[in-house]
Amino acid sequence: MKEQTEVGKLKEGRYVIVDDEPCRIVSIAISKPGKHGAAKSRIDCIGIFDGVKRSIVQPVSAKTYVPVVERKIAQVISIAGTTVQFMDVKDFEMFELNLTEDQVSDLEPGKEIAYITSLGKKKLE
């Protein structure tokens, strides 16, 4: 799910969609309006799920999309190698995530863990 907002209303620490990827805003620099144009905003951000740095430059009055980022709790159901099966504790939705060895070593069946979901993607916090 995503919502539309103006670039000028974005703040550091919030989220924005860049290249169809939800990103957390790291810094915002706004240039003054010139002789022939409006003020421009340069937004530097990092992808929530892929960790890639991205930046966009748009007029302050332009519209952009902001993702709905939710924090939820899931219970570990089973572990098979680096694939872990989870169940959301509120709506009982089952899903699997491929994790790193370090992440898997901290988990055990029955343990509850926080995760982030946005635009159909999921990641452990």
C-alpha positions in Angstrom: 0.0 0.0 0.0 1.2 3.5 -0.8 0.0 7.1 -0.3 0.7 10.2 -2.4 2.3 13.3 -0.9 4.3 16.4 -1.9 8.1 16.2 -1.9 8.3 19.4 0.3 6.4 17.6 3.1 8.9 14.7 3.4 11.2 14.6 6.5 14.4 12.7 7.4 13.7 9.3 9.0 10.5 8.9 7.1 9.9 6.7 4.0 9.6 7.3 0.2 9.3 5.0 -2.8 12.3 5.3 -5.3 12.5 2.9 -8.2 9.6 0.8 -6.8 11.5 0.2 -3.6 10.5 1.5 -0.2 13.4 3.6 1.2 14.2 5.4 4.5 15.2 9.1 4.0 18.7 9.8 5.2 19.0 13.5 4.2 17.1 16.2 2.4 18.7 19.3 0.8 16.5 22.0 -0.6 17.9 24.5 -3.1 16.5 28.0 -3.4 14.3 28.9 -6.4 16.2 30.3 -9.3 15.4 32.9 -11.9 13.4 30.5 -14.1 12.4 27.7 -11.7 11.0 26.4 -8.5 12.9 25.2 -5.5 14.3 21.7 -5.9 14.7 19.1 -3.3 17.5 16.4 -3.3 16.6 13.4 -1.3 19.2 10.8 -0.3 17.8 7.5 0.9 18.6 3.8 1.6 16.4 0.9 0.6 14.7 -0.8 3.5 15.0 -4.3 2.0 18.1 -4.2 -0.2 20.3 -1.5 1.5 21.1 0.2 -1.7 21.7 4.0 -1.6 19.5 6.0 -3.9 18.8 9.7 -4.5 16.2 11.7 -6.3 16.0 15.4 -7.3 12.5 16.8 -7.8 10.7 20.2 -7.5 9.4 20.8 -3.9 5.8 21.0 -5.3 6.0 17.6 -7.2 4.0 14.6 -6.0 5.7 11.4 -4.9 4.6 8.1 -3.3 5.2 7.2 0.4 5.0 3.5 1.3 3.0 2.2 4.3 5.6 0.5 6.5 4.2 -1.7 9.2 6.0 -3.3 12.2 4.5 -6.7 13.2 5.3 -9.7 15.4 5.6 -13.2 14.1 6.3 -16.6 15.7 8.9 -19.0 14.4 7.2 -22.2 13.2 10.0 -24.2 11.7 13.7 -23.8 10.5 15.1 -25.7 7.5 18.7 -24.6 6.9 18.5 -20.9 6.2 14.8 -20.9 5.3 12.6 -20.1 8.3 8.8 -20.4 8.4 6.9 -17.7 10.4 3.3 -17.1 11.4 2.0 -13.6 12.1 0.6 -13.5 15.7 -2.4 -11.2 14.8 -3.8 -12.5 11.5 -2.1 -16.0 11.5 -0.6 -15.5 8.0 2.1 -18.0 7.2 5.3 -16.9 5.3 8.9 -17.9 4.7 12.1 -15.9 4.7 15.6 -16.8 3.6 17.9 -15.6 6.3 21.7 -15.5 6.9 23.4 -18.0 9.1 23.8 -15.4 11.9 20.1 -14.6 11.9 19.1 -18.3 12.0 21.4 -19.1 14.9 19.4 -16.7 17.2 16.0 -18.4 16.3 14.2 -21.4 17.7 10.7 -22.7 17.1 8.1 -20.9 19.2 10.2 -17.7 19.6 8.4 -14.4 18.7 10.3 -11.9 16.6 9.6 -8.4 15.1 9.5 -7.9 11.4 8.8 -5.1 8.9 6.4 -5.4 5.9 5.9 -2.9 3.1 4.7 -3.3 -0.6 4.4 -7.1 -0.2 8.0 -7.5 1.1 9.0 -8.7 4.5 12.2 -8.5 6.6 13.3 -9.1 10.2 14.0 -6.0 12.2 
